[in-house]
């Protein structure tokens, strides 16, 4: 009888531990967002800061989350010349691209996900850039308290048209590809 009660208690504890929600905050100082944009003649990359973020894990899956990205923090790493680097960042922050004066933050809201399988989950959410929201989906890999992902974003959906072949003809070598990537590393607390 004691064995049955012990087995029942262990089973109940195991079920309970998977059904309680765990709330996490993003450690913004240890989290990183690396952006990469490409054009016919090359690419540029840099970082952008996570302003704040939180998410909930329940039953081994991410059930919700909200992340705010500080668009004013955008930086470039691959250009050595400081004047050229500033010129690029100024242009990316202008109305030609992300209109940072009017839209100082972008947000990602997680709406659903699959359970983690071999530490990988398929996640769906809504990304808002320049006040325009579209669905996104991506894989998240969990490694301890770090959650990583590469999110591919079609900038043309968010009215970021500069140099886009979808909106302008005869760009030739000046074409900038519509898709850019965000390599995300969230350090959770």
C-alpha positions in Angstrom: 0.0 0.0 0.0 2.9 2.4 0.8 4.4 1.7 -2.6 1.2 2.5 -4.3 0.8 5.8 -2.4 4.5 6.7 -3.1 4.0 6.0 -6.9 0.8 8.1 -6.9 2.6 11.0 -5.2 5.5 10.8 -7.6 3.1 10.7 -10.6 1.1 13.6 -9.2 4.2 15.7 -8.6 5.4 15.0 -12.2 2.1 16.0 -13.7 1.9 19.1 -11.5 5.4 20.2 -12.4 4.6 20.2 -16.1 1.2 22.0 -15.7 2.3 25.0 -13.7 3.2 28.1 -15.6 6.7 29.5 -15.4 7.0 33.2 -16.0 10.3 34.5 -17.4 11.8 38.0 -17.8 14.4 38.7 -20.5 17.7 39.8 -19.1 18.1 42.7 -21.5 21.8 43.2 -20.6 22.6 39.6 -21.6 20.1 39.2 -24.5 21.1 40.1 -28.1 19.4 40.8 -31.4 21.7 40.7 -34.4 20.2 42.1 -37.7 21.5 41.3 -41.1 20.3 43.0 -44.3 21.5 42.0 -47.8 21.7 43.7 -51.1 22.9 42.5 -54.5 26.4 43.9 -53.9 26.8 42.7 -50.3 25.3 42.9 -46.8 25.4 44.8 -43.6 24.9 43.7 -40.0 24.7 45.0 -36.5 22.8 44.9 -33.3 19.6 46.3 -31.8 18.7 46.3 -28.1 15.8 44.5 -26.5 14.1 47.1 -24.3 12.0 44.6 -22.4 10.6 41.1 -22.7 8.7 38.4 -20.8 7.2 35.1 -21.7 5.4 32.2 -20.0 6.1 28.5 -20.4 3.4 26.0 -19.5 3.2 22.3 -20.2 6.6 22.4 -21.9 5.6 25.1 -24.4 5.7 28.9 -24.7 2.1 30.0 -24.2 2.6 33.8 -24.5 5.2 36.5 -24.5 5.8 40.1 -25.4 9.1 41.6 -26.5 9.8 45.3 -27.1 12.7 46.3 -29.4 14.4 49.7 -29.0 14.7 50.9 -32.6 16.8 53.9 -31.6 19.5 51.5 -30.4 20.2 50.2 -33.9 24.0 49.9 -34.6 26.2 48.7 -37.3 29.3 46.5 -36.8 30.7 45.6 -40.3 31.6 49.1 -41.6 35.0 50.3 -40.3 34.7 54.0 -41.4 32.8 55.8 -38.6 31.3 58.4 -41.0 30.0 55.7 -43.4 28.6 53.7 -40.4 26.8 56.7 -39.1 25.4 57.5 -42.5 24.0 53.9 -42.9 22.4 54.0 -39.4 21.0 57.4 -40.0 19.4 56.2 -43.3 18.0 53.0 -41.6 16.4 55.2 -38.9 15.0 57.6 -41.5 11.5 57.5 -43.0 13.1 55.7 -46.0 13.4 52.6 -43.8 12.1 52.3 -40.2 10.9 55.9 -39.4 12.4 55.6 -35.9 11.4 59.2 -34.8 7.7 58.3 -35.3 8.0 54.5 -34.5 10.7 54.2 -31.7 9.8 50.6 -30.8 8.9 47.4 -32.6 7.1 44.6 -30.8 6.8 40.8 -31.0 3.9 39.1 -29.3 4.0 35.3 -29.1 0.5 33.8 -29.6 1.2 30.1 -29.6 3.8 27.4 -29.9 4.4 23.7 -30.1 5.8 21.8 -27.1 9.6 21.7 -27.0 10.8 18.5 -28.7 14.6 17.9 -28.4 14.7 21.5 -27.1 13.1 23.0 -30.2 9.7 24.6 -30.5 7.8 26.0 -33.4 6.5 29.5 -32.4 3.9 31.8 -34.0 3.4 35.4 -33.2 2.6 38.9 -34.4 5.4 41.3 -35.3 4.7 45.1 -35.3 7.1 47.4 -37.2 6.2 51.0 -38.1 2.7 50.4 -36.5 2.0 47.6 -39.0 1.4 44.1 -37.7 1.8 40.8 -39.5 2.1 37.1 -38.4 5.5 35.5 -38.1 6.6 32.0 -37.4 10.0 30.7 -36.4 11.8 27.9 -34.4 13.1 28.5 -30.9 15.9 26.4 -29.4 16.1 26.2 -25.6 19.5 25.7 -24.0 19.1 26.1 -20.2 17.8 29.6 -19.7 18.8 30.8 -23.1 16.3 30.8 -26.0 17.6 31.4 -29.5 16.0 31.8 -32.9 16.6 33.2 -36.3 13.5 35.2 -37.5 13.3 36.1 -41.2 11.3 39.3 -41.8 9.9 40.6 -45.1 10.4 44.4 -44.7 8.1 45.2 -47.6 5.1 44.1 -45.5 5.9 46.8 -43.0 6.1 49.7 -45.6 9.9 49.6 -45.6 10.2 50.2 -49.4 13.5 51.9 -50.0 15.5 49.9 -52.7 12.9 47.2 -52.9 12.4 45.5 -56.3 8.7 45.0 -55.3 8.1 48.8 -55.5 10.8 50.2 -57.8 11.9 49.2 -61.3 15.4 49.4 -62.8 17.3 49.4 -59.4 20.0 47.1 -60.8 22.9 46.9 -58.4 21.1 49.2 -55.9 18.4 46.6 -55.1 18.2 45.8 -51.4 16.6 42.4 -50.7 13.2 42.6 -48.9 14.0 39.9 -46.4 16.3 40.6 -43.4 17.1 38.3 -40.5 17.1 38.8 -36.7 19.3 36.4 -34.8 17.8 36.4 -31.4 19.3 35.2 -28.1 17.1 35.7 -25.1 18.7 35.2 -21.7 15.8 34.4 -19.3 15.6 35.2 -15.6 
